[in-house]
Amino acid sequence: MSDKDQPFTPKAVQDTMQQGMDTTRRMGEAGSAGMAEFSRMFSEMKLPGMPDMDAVLSAYRRNLEVLSQANRLALEGAQQVARRNMEIMQQTMTEMTDAMRGLASSESPQERATKQAEMLKTAYERAVGHMRELADLIQRSNGEAMSLLNQRFGEAMDEVRGMVEKSRT
């Protein structure tokens, strides 16, 4: 089987991670350019009864920065999960090859059956452990990103409240 037929080759994982990092970088660049144009267009607007546009733009900029940071955390978490999954696959293939060699050297059918039962039990226990480990990695990564977004949401609500109070006076 060639590398092209295997979806989880180190090269494929590396290419996928690089594509994700390139996309994140381009999103940040596009967001910065768009923010500069947005700021230029609306910084001079002073509408009666409207909150301070500089404050609104500043809040919008912070929102984009936090969103970009949360995206980066999520991408790093996905990369970590992909790397660990690749390590697990390589380890499993090595162990399976060794186990097949061991089965081939068994003398009697009873010994083979005993070894097969032991291998099946061990493989199941490892698979469950690996699934838990990957689930924990995903949960930790998503938790960090969501915590960041939740914190910014609270700050944004405080900023809106302050802007509304300021526009009333």
C-alpha positions as CSV (number, residue, x, y, z in Angstrom):
1,M,0.0,0.0,0.0
2,S,1.5,3.4,-1.0
3,D,1.4,6.6,1.1
4,K,-1.3,7.9,-1.2
5,D,-3.6,5.1,-0.2
6,Q,-3.1,5.8,3.5
7,P,-5.1,8.7,4.8
8,F,-3.1,9.2,8.0
9,T,0.5,9.2,6.8
10,P,2.8,11.7,8.5
11,K,3.0,13.7,5.3
12,A,-0.8,13.9,5.0
13,V,-1.2,15.0,8.6
14,Q,1.6,17.6,8.2
15,D,0.0,18.9,4.9
16,T,-3.4,19.2,6.6
17,M,-1.9,21.0,9.6
18,Q,0.0,23.4,7.3
19,Q,-3.2,24.1,5.3
20,G,-5.1,24.9,8.6
21,M,-2.3,27.3,9.7
22,D,-2.2,29.0,6.3
23,T,-6.0,29.5,6.4
24,T,-5.8,31.0,10.0
25,R,-3.0,33.3,8.9
26,R,-5.0,34.5,5.8
27,M,-8.1,35.0,7.9
28,G,-6.1,37.2,10.3
29,E,-4.6,39.2,7.4
30,A,-8.0,39.7,5.8
31,G,-9.6,40.6,9.1
32,S,-6.9,43.2,9.8
33,A,-7.2,44.8,6.3
34,G,-11.0,44.8,6.5
35,M,-10.9,46.3,10.0
36,A,-8.6,49.1,8.9
37,E,-11.0,50.0,6.0
38,F,-14.0,49.7,8.3
39,S,-12.3,52.0,10.9
40,R,-11.4,54.5,8.2
41,M,-14.9,54.7,6.8
42,F,-16.7,55.0,10.1
43,S,-14.4,56.8,12.4
44,E,-15.5,60.2,11.1
45,M,-19.2,59.4,11.5
46,K,-20.8,61.1,14.4
47,L,-24.5,60.4,14.4
48,P,-26.7,62.0,17.1
49,G,-27.7,59.6,19.8
50,M,-25.2,57.0,18.7
51,P,-22.5,55.6,20.9
52,D,-18.9,56.6,20.4
53,M,-17.9,55.0,17.1
54,D,-14.3,54.7,18.2
55,A,-15.4,52.7,21.2
56,V,-17.6,50.5,18.9
57,L,-14.8,49.9,16.5
58,S,-12.4,49.2,19.3
59,A,-14.8,46.6,20.7
60,Y,-15.3,45.1,17.3
61,R,-11.5,44.8,16.9
62,R,-11.2,43.1,20.3
63,N,-14.0,40.7,19.2
64,L,-12.1,39.8,16.1
65,E,-8.8,39.3,18.0
66,V,-10.4,37.0,20.5
67,L,-12.2,35.1,17.7
68,S,-8.9,34.7,15.9
69,Q,-7.2,33.5,19.1
70,A,-10.0,31.0,19.8
71,N,-9.7,29.7,16.2
72,R,-6.0,29.3,16.7
73,L,-6.5,27.4,19.9
74,A,-9.0,25.1,18.2
75,L,-6.6,24.5,15.3
76,E,-3.8,23.7,17.7
77,G,-6.0,21.3,19.5
78,A,-7.0,19.6,16.3
79,Q,-3.4,19.3,15.3
80,Q,-2.6,17.8,18.7
81,V,-5.4,15.2,18.3
82,A,-4.2,14.4,14.8
83,R,-0.6,13.9,15.9
84,R,-1.7,11.7,18.9
85,N,-4.0,9.7,16.6
86,M,-1.1,9.0,14.2
87,E,1.1,7.9,17.1
88,I,-1.7,5.5,18.3
89,M,-2.1,4.1,14.8
90,Q,1.6,3.5,14.4
91,Q,1.9,1.9,17.8
92,T,-1.2,-0.3,17.1
93,M,0.3,-1.5,13.8
94,T,3.6,-2.4,15.4
95,E,1.9,-4.3,18.2
96,M,-0.4,-6.1,15.8
97,T,2.6,-7.2,13.7
98,D,4.3,-8.5,16.8
99,A,1.2,-10.3,17.9
100,M,0.7,-12.0,14.6
101,R,4.3,-13.2,14.7
102,G,3.6,-14.6,18.2
103,L,0.5,-16.4,17.0
104,A,2.3,-18.0,14.1
105,S,4.8,-19.5,16.6
106,S,2.2,-21.1,18.8
107,E,2.3,-24.9,18.9
108,S,-1.2,-26.1,19.6
109,P,-4.6,-24.8,18.6
110,Q,-5.5,-24.4,22.3
111,E,-2.5,-22.1,22.8
112,R,-3.4,-20.1,19.8
113,A,-7.0,-19.7,21.0
114,T,-5.7,-18.6,24.5
115,K,-3.3,-16.1,22.9
116,Q,-6.1,-14.8,20.6
117,A,-8.4,-14.2,23.6
118,E,-5.7,-12.4,25.5
119,M,-4.9,-10.3,22.5
120,L,-8.5,-9.4,22.0
121,K,-9.0,-8.3,25.6
122,T,-5.8,-6.3,25.6
123,A,-6.7,-4.6,22.2
124,Y,-10.1,-3.7,23.5
125,E,-8.8,-2.2,26.7
126,R,-6.2,-0.1,24.8
127,A,-8.8,1.1,22.3
128,V,-11.0,2.3,25.1
129,G,-8.1,4.0,26.8
130,H,-7.0,5.7,23.5
131,M,-10.6,6.9,22.9
132,R,-10.7,8.4,26.3
133,E,-7.4,10.1,25.8
134,L,-8.4,11.6,22.5
135,A,-11.8,12.7,23.9
136,D,-9.9,14.4,26.8
137,L,-7.7,16.2,24.3
138,I,-10.6,17.4,22.3
139,Q,-12.6,18.5,25.4
140,R,-9.6,20.4,26.8
141,S,-9.0,22.2,23.5
142,N,-12.6,23.1,23.0
143,G,-12.9,24.2,26.7
144,E,-10.0,26.6,26.3
145,A,-11.4,28.2,23.2
146,M,-14.9,28.5,24.7
147,S,-13.6,30.0,27.9
148,L,-11.8,32.6,25.9
149,L,-15.0,33.4,23.9
150,N,-17.2,33.4,27.0
151,Q,-14.8,35.8,28.7
152,R,-14.9,38.2,25.8
153,F,-18.7,38.0,25.5
154,G,-19.0,39.1,29.2
155,E,-16.5,42.0,28.5
156,A,-18.5,43.0,25.4
157,M,-21.8,43.1,27.3
158,D,-20.1,45.4,29.9
159,E,-18.8,47.6,27.1
160,V,-22.3,47.9,25.4
161,R,-23.8,48.7,28.8
162,G,-21.2,51.5,29.3
163,M,-21.8,52.9,25.8
164,V,-25.5,53.0,26.3
165,E,-25.2,54.8,29.6
166,K,-22.7,57.2,28.1
167,S,-25.0,58.0,25.1
168,R,-27.9,58.8,27.6
169,T,-25.9,61.5,29.3
